[in-house]
């Protein structure tokens, strides 16, 4: 089944690739992937973006520098840690992605118009199930994201405990469980 799907998926991949090639006159393939990840995860930090793109942090940083210079990304200091940078799409990047999707949809509509209604419905049903399964598998294999921690190690609901008073002349003893 996988081999058969691979063999017949060529036309769909050709539509995707043709639309991407028309878009890459403004951004590279790697830049387009980064823009799509930031769209999906607005406010993502650089470390997570590098992980999602399977890149070194330094490479992702340079990629973002180029996207900022091209007017596709904006950087914003993080809410919890001002040293962390959040990434957001610009209106220009949103227009680029809308053009890419419009182009793909136009090409897909021409192909779908030549199919029978039953074939279109079966394709849509199968693709929806494929998408749901792929998303479940991706979520199950995704690494757990660390929870942001304040530099002092506390959350907003807690304060430091009062220092312990030790009886005079008795040094504190470390105890283990």
Residue frames as a rotation matrix with the C-alpha (Angstrom) as fourth column:
UNK 1
0.567 0.824 0.000 0.00
0.824 -0.567 0.000 0.00
0.000 0.000 -1.000 0.00
UNK 2
0.432 -0.476 -0.766 2.81
0.154 -0.798 0.583 2.42
-0.889 -0.370 -0.271 0.87
UNK 3
-0.654 -0.713 0.253 4.53
0.333 0.029 0.943 1.74
-0.679 0.701 0.218 -2.46
UNK 4
-0.208 0.671 0.712 1.27
0.968 0.039 0.247 2.21
0.138 0.741 -0.657 -4.37
UNK 5
0.763 0.472 -0.441 0.58
0.567 -0.817 0.108 5.51
-0.310 -0.332 -0.891 -2.61
UNK 6
-0.016 -0.870 -0.494 4.15
0.120 -0.492 0.862 6.65
-0.993 -0.045 0.112 -3.27
UNK 7
-0.692 -0.261 0.673 3.69
0.637 0.219 0.739 5.85
-0.341 0.940 0.015 -6.96
UNK 8
0.007 0.800 0.599 0.39
0.920 -0.240 0.309 7.73
0.391 0.549 -0.738 -7.35
UNK 9
0.525 0.187 -0.831 1.25
0.662 -0.703 0.260 10.70
-0.535 -0.686 -0.492 -5.13
UNK 10
-0.468 -0.837 0.285 3.51
0.824 -0.296 0.484 12.15
-0.321 0.461 0.828 -7.81
UNK 11
-0.168 0.464 0.870 0.83
0.666 -0.597 0.447 14.44
0.727 0.654 -0.209 -9.28
UNK 12
0.843 0.493 -0.214 -0.05
0.469 -0.480 0.741 15.87
0.263 -0.726 -0.636 -5.86
UNK 13
0.297 -0.827 -0.477 3.61
0.652 -0.188 0.734 16.46
-0.697 -0.529 0.484 -5.05
UNK 14
-0.486 -0.439 0.756 4.09
0.867 -0.348 0.356 18.10
0.106 0.829 0.550 -8.45
UNK 15
0.423 0.707 0.566 1.30
0.519 -0.701 0.489 20.59
0.743 0.087 -0.664 -7.68
UNK 16
0.872 -0.124 -0.474 2.91
0.416 -0.325 0.850 21.36
-0.259 -0.938 -0.232 -4.29
UNK 17
-0.043 -0.999 -0.010 6.39
0.768 -0.040 0.639 21.68
-0.639 0.020 0.769 -5.75
UNK 18
-0.259 -0.013 0.966 5.30
0.850 -0.477 0.222 23.91
0.458 0.879 0.135 -8.65
UNK 19
0.755 0.576 0.315 3.56
0.334 -0.750 0.571 26.33
0.565 -0.326 -0.758 -6.29
UNK 20
0.713 -0.560 -0.422 6.58
0.433 -0.122 0.893 26.33
-0.551 -0.820 0.156 -3.97
UNK 21
-0.243 -0.848 0.470 8.95
0.927 -0.061 0.369 27.03
-0.284 0.526 0.802 -6.86
UNK 22
0.097 0.342 0.935 6.89
0.622 -0.754 0.211 30.04
0.777 0.561 -0.286 -7.90
UNK 23
0.960 0.278 -0.014 7.06
0.167 -0.533 0.829 31.28
0.223 -0.799 -0.559 -4.31
UNK 24
0.502 -0.825 -0.259 10.79
0.696 0.208 0.687 30.71
-0.513 -0.526 0.678 -3.89
UNK 25
0.135 -0.443 0.886 11.56
0.717 -0.573 -0.396 33.61
0.683 0.689 0.240 -6.18
UNK 26
0.453 0.100 0.886 11.10
-0.360 -0.889 0.284 35.66
0.816 -0.447 -0.367 -2.98
UNK 27
0.326 -0.362 0.873 12.32
-0.906 0.145 0.398 33.20
-0.270 -0.921 -0.281 -0.33
UNK 28
-0.622 -0.596 -0.508 14.35
-0.689 0.724 -0.006 30.00
0.372 0.346 -0.861 -0.36
UNK 29
0.061 0.623 -0.780 12.84
-0.066 0.782 0.619 26.61
0.996 0.014 0.089 0.37
UNK 30
-0.465 -0.310 -0.829 14.33
0.767 0.327 -0.553 26.60
0.443 -0.893 0.085 3.89
UNK 31
-0.991 0.124 0.044 12.99
-0.131 -0.899 -0.419 30.10
-0.012 -0.421 0.907 4.52
UNK 32
-0.279 0.944 -0.175 9.54
-0.647 -0.050 0.761 29.07
0.710 0.326 0.625 3.34
UNK 33
-0.016 0.225 -0.974 9.58
0.462 0.866 0.192 26.08
0.886 -0.448 -0.117 5.71
UNK 34
-0.807 -0.341 -0.483 10.56
0.582 -0.312 -0.751 28.40
0.105 -0.887 0.450 8.58
UNK 35
-0.812 0.565 0.146 7.76
-0.547 -0.824 0.145 30.83
0.202 0.038 0.979 7.73
UNK 36
-0.013 0.846 -0.534 5.27
-0.332 0.500 0.800 27.95
0.943 0.188 0.274 7.68
UNK 37
-0.269 -0.142 -0.953 6.46
0.751 0.588 -0.300 26.71
0.603 -0.796 -0.051 11.10
UNK 38
-0.978 -0.094 -0.185 6.18
0.190 -0.764 -0.617 30.20
-0.083 -0.638 0.765 12.58
UNK 39
-0.497 0.868 0.005 2.69
-0.650 -0.376 0.661 30.49
0.575 0.325 0.751 11.11
UNK 40
0.130 0.545 -0.828 1.70
0.116 0.822 0.558 27.22
0.985 -0.169 0.044 12.75
UNK 41
0.249 -0.161 -0.955 3.39
0.953 0.217 0.212 28.12
0.174 -0.963 0.208 16.08
UNK 42
0.414 -0.048 0.909 3.08
0.156 -0.980 -0.123 31.90
0.897 0.193 -0.398 16.42
UNK 43
0.696 -0.215 0.685 5.47
-0.679 -0.507 0.531 33.20
0.233 -0.834 -0.499 19.06
UNK 44
0.884 -0.416 -0.212 7.80
0.431 0.902 0.026 30.20
0.181 -0.114 0.977 18.75
UNK 45
0.644 -0.742 -0.186 11.29
-0.419 -0.546 0.725 30.76
-0.639 -0.389 -0.663 20.10
UNK 46
0.273 -0.628 -0.729 14.46
-0.952 -0.068 -0.298 30.24
0.138 0.775 -0.616 18.10
UNK 47
-0.678 -0.561 0.475 15.43
-0.656 0.754 -0.045 27.00
-0.332 -0.342 -0.879 19.86
UNK 48
-0.046 0.747 0.663 12.06
0.006 0.664 -0.748 25.36
-0.999 -0.031 -0.035 19.11
UNK 49
0.741 0.276 -0.613 12.16
-0.558 -0.256 -0.790 26.62
-0.374 0.927 -0.036 15.52
UNK 50
-0.206 -0.901 -0.381 15.62
-0.975 0.223 0.001 25.09
0.084 0.372 -0.924 15.05
UNK 51
-0.667 0.006 0.745 14.33
-0.305 0.910 -0.280 21.82
-0.680 -0.414 -0.605 16.48
UNK 52
0.371 0.908 0.195 11.26
-0.074 0.238 -0.968 21.79
-0.926 0.344 0.155 14.24
UNK 53
0.762 -0.135 -0.633 13.42
-0.645 -0.246 -0.724 22.51
-0.058 0.960 -0.274 11.18
UNK 54
0.845 -0.507 0.171 16.03
0.451 0.846 0.284 19.96
-0.289 -0.163 0.943 12.30
UNK 55
0.519 -0.668 0.533 18.75
0.185 -0.522 -0.833 22.63
0.834 0.531 -0.147 12.16
UNK 56
-0.385 -0.693 -0.609 21.57
0.886 -0.093 -0.455 23.81
0.259 -0.714 0.650 14.35
UNK 57
0.410 0.536 -0.738 20.58
0.768 -0.639 -0.038 26.78
-0.492 -0.551 -0.674 16.49
UNK 58
-0.340 -0.628 -0.700 23.18
0.090 -0.763 0.640 28.99
-0.936 0.154 0.316 14.78
UNK 59
-0.920 0.041 0.390 21.84
0.392 0.111 0.913 28.06
-0.006 0.993 -0.118 11.32
UNK 60
0.035 0.999 0.015 18.27
0.981 -0.038 0.191 28.81
0.192 0.008 -0.981 12.38
UNK 61
0.220 -0.024 -0.975 19.42
0.524 -0.840 0.139 32.15
-0.823 -0.541 -0.172 13.78
UNK 62
-0.774 -0.551 -0.312 21.04
0.006 -0.499 0.867 33.13
-0.633 0.669 0.389 10.48
UNK 63
-0.660 0.623 0.420 17.93
0.702 0.313 0.639 31.97
0.267 0.717 -0.644 8.62
UNK 64
0.336 0.811 -0.480 15.79
0.923 -0.385 -0.005 34.20
-0.189 -0.441 -0.878 10.83
UNK 65
-0.246 -0.505 -0.827 18.19
0.245 -0.858 0.451 37.11
-0.938 -0.092 0.335 10.29
UNK 66
-0.978 -0.134 0.159 17.60
0.176 -0.127 0.976 36.78
-0.110 0.983 0.148 6.55
UNK 67
-0.269 0.956 0.118 13.81
0.881 0.195 0.430 36.52
0.388 0.219 -0.895 7.03
UNK 68
0.263 0.289 -0.921 13.79
0.698 -0.715 -0.025 39.63
-0.666 -0.636 -0.390 9.24
UNK 69
-0.607 -0.584 -0.540 15.84
0.027 -0.693 0.720 41.50
-0.795 0.422 0.436 6.60
UNK 70
-0.919 0.300 0.257 13.39
0.320 0.182 0.930 40.32
0.232 0.936 -0.263 3.91
UNK 71
-0.682 0.678 0.276 10.45
-0.716 -0.695 -0.063 41.65
0.149 -0.241 0.959 5.93
UNK 72
-0.159 0.615 -0.772 8.96
-0.226 0.739 0.635 38.21
0.961 0.276 0.021 6.60
UNK 73
0.164 0.141 -0.976 9.58
0.813 0.541 0.215 37.82
0.558 -0.829 -0.026 10.35
UNK 74
0.298 -0.101 0.949 9.46
-0.484 -0.873 0.059 40.05
0.823 -0.477 -0.309 13.39
UNK 75
-0.366 -0.455 -0.812 11.33
0.567 0.583 -0.582 39.35
0.738 -0.673 0.044 16.63
UNK 76
0.374 0.518 0.769 9.85
-0.426 -0.641 0.639 40.24
0.824 -0.566 -0.019 19.98
UNK 77
-0.714 -0.621 0.324 11.31
-0.563 0.233 -0.793 39.78
0.417 -0.748 -0.516 23.48
UNK 78
-0.455 0.512 -0.729 9.71
0.421 0.845 0.331 36.90
0.785 -0.157 -0.600 25.39
UNK 79
0.386 0.726 0.570 7.09
-0.260 -0.507 0.822 37.56
0.885 -0.465 -0.007 28.04
UNK 80
0.977 -0.006 -0.213 8.66
0.195 0.425 0.884 35.44
0.085 -0.905 0.417 30.79
UNK 81
0.211 -0.970 -0.124 12.31
0.628 0.038 0.777 35.83
-0.749 -0.242 0.617 29.86
UNK 82
0.764 0.117 -0.635 13.31
-0.250 -0.853 -0.457 39.01
-0.595 0.508 -0.622 28.04
UNK 83
-0.319 -0.936 -0.151 16.42
-0.615 0.083 0.784 37.25
-0.721 0.343 -0.602 26.72
UNK 84
-0.494 0.241 0.835 14.23
0.540 0.838 0.078 34.78
-0.681 0.490 -0.544 24.82
UNK 85
-0.757 0.185 -0.627 12.98
-0.534 -0.728 0.430 35.97
-0.377 0.660 0.650 21.44
UNK 86
-0.011 0.832 0.555 9.50
0.286 0.535 -0.795 35.19
-0.958 0.150 -0.244 20.09
UNK 87
-0.949 -0.315 -0.001 9.06
0.060 -0.182 0.982 35.00
-0.309 0.932 0.191 16.32
UNK 88
0.063 0.995 -0.079 6.00
0.228 -0.091 -0.969 36.33
-0.972 0.043 -0.232 14.48
UNK 89
-0.257 -0.058 0.965 5.01
0.958 0.116 0.262 36.62
-0.127 0.992 0.026 10.82
UNK 90
-0.771 0.045 -0.636 4.72
-0.087 -0.996 0.036 39.99
-0.631 0.083 0.771 9.15
UNK 91
0.336 0.922 -0.192 1.77
-0.306 -0.086 -0.948 40.90
-0.891 0.378 0.253 6.92
UNK 92
0.085 -0.388 -0.918 4.10
-0.996 -0.062 -0.067 40.35
-0.031 0.920 -0.391 3.93
UNK 93
-0.905 -0.415 0.090 4.76
-0.419 0.908 -0.025 36.75
-0.072 -0.061 -0.996 5.01
UNK 94
-0.345 0.864 0.366 1.04
0.058 0.409 -0.911 36.17
-0.937 -0.293 -0.192 5.46
UNK 95
0.450 0.460 -0.765 0.41
-0.700 -0.350 -0.623 37.47
-0.555 0.816 0.165 1.92
UNK 96
-0.412 -0.704 -0.579 3.12
-0.904 0.396 0.162 35.16
0.115 0.590 -0.799 0.57
UNK 97
-0.911 0.098 0.400 1.55
-0.057 0.933 -0.357 32.13
-0.408 -0.348 -0.844 2.24
UNK 98
0.079 0.995 -0.062 -1.92
-0.130 -0.051 -0.990 33.13
-0.988 0.086 0.125 1.01
UNK 99
0.254 -0.067 -0.965 -0.59
-0.945 -0.229 -0.233 33.41
-0.205 0.971 -0.122 -2.56
UNK 100
-0.791 -0.598 -0.129 1.08
-0.610 0.786 0.100 30.00
0.041 0.158 -0.987 -2.25
UNK 101
-0.668 0.594 0.447 -2.13
0.147 0.695 -0.704 28.39
-0.729 -0.405 -0.552 -1.03
UNK 102
0.318 0.784 -0.533 -4.28
-0.448 -0.372 -0.813 30.13
-0.835 0.498 0.233 -3.66
UNK 103
-0.151 -0.482 -0.863 -1.91
-0.988 0.101 0.117 28.89
0.031 0.870 -0.491 -6.37
UNK 104
-0.963 -0.220 0.154 -2.05
-0.238 0.965 -0.110 25.31
-0.124 -0.143 -0.982 -5.05
UNK 105
-0.336 0.917 0.215 -5.83
0.087 0.257 -0.962 25.40
-0.938 -0.305 -0.166 -4.71
UNK 106
0.279 0.399 -0.874 -6.27
-0.801 -0.405 -0.441 26.68
-0.529 0.823 0.206 -8.27
UNK 107
-0.501 -0.548 -0.670 -4.11
-0.823 0.540 0.174 23.84
0.267 0.638 -0.722 -9.62
UNK 108
-0.936 0.184 0.299 -5.87
0.003 0.855 -0.519 21.25
-0.351 -0.485 -0.801 -7.43
UNK 109
-0.057 0.984 -0.171 -9.31
-0.300 -0.180 -0.937 22.51
-0.952 -0.002 0.305 -8.50
UNK 110
0.061 0.031 -0.998 -8.42
-0.996 -0.068 -0.063 21.99
-0.070 0.997 0.026 -12.18
UNK 111
-0.825 -0.415 -0.384 -7.33
-0.442 0.897 -0.019 18.42
0.352 0.155 -0.923 -11.49
UNK 112
-0.800 0.553 0.234 -10.30
0.060 0.462 -0.885 17.63
-0.597 -0.694 -0.402 -9.21
UNK 113
-0.060 0.810 -0.583 -12.72
-0.760 -0.416 -0.500 18.92
-0.647 0.413 0.641 -11.86
UNK 114
-0.218 -0.090 -0.972 -11.71
-0.872 0.464 0.153 15.99
0.437 0.881 -0.180 -14.06
UNK 115
-0.988 -0.146 -0.056 -12.52
-0.100 0.864 -0.494 13.41
0.121 -0.482 -0.868 -11.35
UNK 116
-0.197 0.951 -0.239 -15.86
0.336 0.295 0.894 11.79
0.921 0.096 -0.378 -10.60
UNK 117
0.238 0.349 0.906 -17.76
-0.697 -0.588 0.410 13.06
0.676 -0.730 0.103 -7.53
UNK 118
0.986 0.132 -0.102 -17.23
-0.037 0.771 0.635 9.65
0.163 -0.623 0.765 -5.90
UNK 119
0.317 -0.945 -0.079 -13.50
0.761 0.303 -0.574 9.77
0.566 0.121 0.815 -6.56
UNK 120
-0.221 -0.352 0.910 -13.24
-0.161 -0.907 -0.390 13.29
0.962 -0.233 0.143 -5.10
UNK 121
0.585 0.529 0.615 -15.17
-0.686 -0.083 0.723 12.25
0.434 -0.844 0.314 -1.99
UNK 122
0.911 -0.297 -0.286 -13.08
0.369 0.896 0.247 9.10
0.183 -0.330 0.926 -1.49
UNK 123
-0.007 -0.958 0.285 -9.86
0.579 -0.236 -0.781 11.11
0.816 0.160 0.556 -1.93
UNK 124
-0.068 0.037 0.997 -10.99
-0.513 -0.858 -0.003 13.72
0.856 -0.512 0.077 0.61
UNK 125
0.864 0.435 0.253 -12.08
-0.445 0.426 0.788 11.10
0.235 -0.793 0.562 3.13
UNK 126
0.706 -0.655 -0.269 -8.82
0.640 0.753 -0.154 9.17
0.303 -0.063 0.951 2.76
UNK 127
-0.170 -0.805 0.568 -6.69
0.348 -0.588 -0.730 12.32
0.922 0.073 0.381 3.01
UNK 128
0.308 0.343 0.887 -8.53
-0.675 -0.578 0.458 13.46
0.671 -0.740 0.054 6.15
UNK 129
0.998 0.061 0.005 -7.92
-0.049 0.751 0.658 10.11
0.036 -0.657 0.753 7.82
UNK 130
0.367 -0.929 0.039 -4.28
0.744 0.268 -0.612 10.16
0.558 0.254 0.790 6.67
UNK 131
-0.115 -0.373 0.921 -3.84
-0.134 -0.913 -0.386 13.68
0.984 -0.168 0.055 8.13
UNK 132
0.647 0.437 0.625 -5.44
-0.660 -0.090 0.746 12.75
0.382 -0.895 0.230 11.47
UNK 133
0.931 -0.324 -0.170 -3.28
0.361 0.888 0.285 9.66
0.058 -0.326 0.943 11.81
UNK 134
0.104 -0.941 0.321 -0.09
0.639 -0.184 -0.747 11.52
0.762 0.282 0.583 10.89
UNK 135
0.043 -0.038 0.998 -0.88
-0.473 -0.881 -0.013 14.27
0.880 -0.472 -0.055 13.44
UNK 136
0.911 0.305 0.279 -1.53
-0.390 0.414 0.822 11.71
0.135 -0.858 0.496 16.19
UNK 137
0.705 -0.695 -0.137 1.73
0.685 0.719 -0.123 9.92
0.184 -0.008 0.983 15.45
UNK 138
-0.061 -0.724 0.687 3.64
0.314 -0.667 -0.676 13.22
0.948 0.174 0.268 15.35
UNK 139
0.353 0.269 0.896 2.15
-0.676 -0.588 0.443 14.31
0.646 -0.763 -0.026 18.68
UNK 140
0.998 0.053 0.014 2.97
-0.049 0.755 0.654 10.95
0.024 -0.654 0.756 20.27
UNK 141
0.451 -0.893 0.016 6.61
0.873 0.437 -0.218 11.16
0.187 0.112 0.976 19.17
UNK 142
0.411 -0.277 0.868 7.10
0.032 -0.948 -0.318 14.89
0.911 0.158 -0.381 19.88
UNK 143
-0.550 -0.646 -0.529 9.51
0.607 0.126 -0.785 15.69
0.574 -0.753 0.323 22.70
UNK 144
0.459 0.692 -0.557 7.95
0.886 -0.308 0.348 17.21
0.070 -0.653 -0.754 25.80
UNK 145
0.159 -0.343 0.926 8.42
0.231 -0.899 -0.372 20.98
0.960 0.273 -0.064 25.83
UNK 146
-0.577 -0.380 -0.723 10.06
0.780 0.007 -0.626 22.27
0.243 -0.925 0.293 29.01
UNK 147
0.613 0.784 -0.095 7.93
0.758 -0.550 0.350 24.59
0.222 -0.287 -0.932 31.11
UNK 148
0.044 -0.616 0.787 9.42
0.114 -0.779 -0.616 28.11
0.992 0.117 0.036 31.32
UNK 149
0.404 -0.016 -0.915 10.90
0.900 0.184 0.394 28.69
0.162 -0.983 0.089 34.77
UNK 150
0.945 -0.099 0.312 11.60
-0.145 -0.981 0.128 32.00
0.294 -0.166 -0.941 36.42
UNK 151
0.122 -0.991 -0.056 15.31
-0.218 0.028 -0.975 32.61
0.968 0.131 -0.213 37.07
UNK 152
-0.376 -0.267 0.888 14.71
-0.894 -0.148 -0.423 32.44
0.244 -0.952 -0.183 40.84
UNK 153
-0.926 -0.050 -0.373 13.12
-0.042 0.999 -0.031 28.99
0.374 -0.013 -0.927 40.44
UNK 154
-0.680 0.727 -0.097 9.71
0.194 0.050 -0.980 30.07
-0.707 -0.685 -0.175 41.73
UNK 155
-0.446 0.626 0.640 6.38
0.769 -0.098 0.632 30.49
0.458 0.774 -0.437 40.05
UNK 156
-0.542 0.226 0.810 4.14
-0.169 -0.973 0.158 33.50
0.823 -0.051 0.565 40.61
UNK 157
0.521 0.853 -0.001 2.07
-0.216 0.133 0.967 31.70
0.826 -0.504 0.253 43.27
UNK 158
0.684 -0.313 -0.660 4.99
0.686 0.584 0.434 30.87
0.249 -0.749 0.614 45.57
UNK 159
0.676 -0.566 0.471 7.48
-0.597 -0.796 -0.099 32.74
0.431 -0.214 -0.876 47.67
UNK 160
-0.292 -0.868 -0.401 10.68
-0.261 0.476 -0.840 31.61
0.920 -0.140 -0.366 49.27
UNK 161
0.563 0.449 -0.694 10.24
0.514 0.467 0.719 29.61
0.647 -0.762 0.031 52.46
UNK 162
0.813 -0.273 0.515 11.34
-0.540 -0.685 0.489 31.26
0.219 -0.675 -0.704 55.68
UNK 163
-0.144 -0.931 -0.337 14.90
-0.524 0.360 -0.772 30.36
0.839 0.065 -0.540 56.65
UNK 164
0.606 0.341 -0.718 15.07
0.294 0.743 0.601 27.50
0.739 -0.575 0.350 59.11
UNK 165
0.374 -0.451 0.810 16.25
-0.845 -0.526 0.097 28.33
0.383 -0.721 -0.578 62.59
UNK 166
0.211 -0.399 -0.892 18.77
0.188 0.912 -0.364 25.82
0.959 -0.091 0.267 63.93
UNK 167
0.970 0.101 -0.220 19.24
0.226 -0.060 0.972 25.32
0.085 -0.993 -0.081 67.67
UNK 168
0.597 -0.784 0.167 22.40
-0.791 -0.611 -0.039 26.95
0.133 -0.109 -0.985 69.00
UNK 169
-0.173 -0.824 0.539 25.42
-0.822 0.422 0.382 24.69
-0.542 -0.377 -0.751 68.69
UNK 170
0.060 0.233 0.971 23.74
0.250 0.938 -0.241 22.16
-0.966 0.257 -0.002 66.37
UNK 171
-0.708 -0.334 -0.622 24.92
-0.484 -0.412 0.772 22.35
-0.514 0.848 0.130 62.77
UNK 172
0.399 0.861 -0.315 22.41
-0.844 0.211 -0.493 21.46
-0.358 0.463 0.811 60.06
UNK 173
-0.527 -0.486 0.697 22.64
-0.211 0.870 0.446 17.84
-0.823 0.088 -0.561 58.93
UNK 174
-0.376 0.385 -0.843 21.83
-0.918 -0.033 0.395 16.73
0.124 0.922 0.365 55.42
UNK 175
-0.302 0.375 0.877 19.36
-0.276 0.846 -0.457 13.88
-0.913 -0.380 -0.152 55.44
UNK 176
-0.745 0.088 -0.661 18.52
-0.648 0.141 0.749 11.67
0.159 0.986 -0.048 52.49
UNK 177
0.245 0.931 0.272 15.42
-0.935 0.301 -0.188 9.65
-0.257 -0.208 0.944 51.91
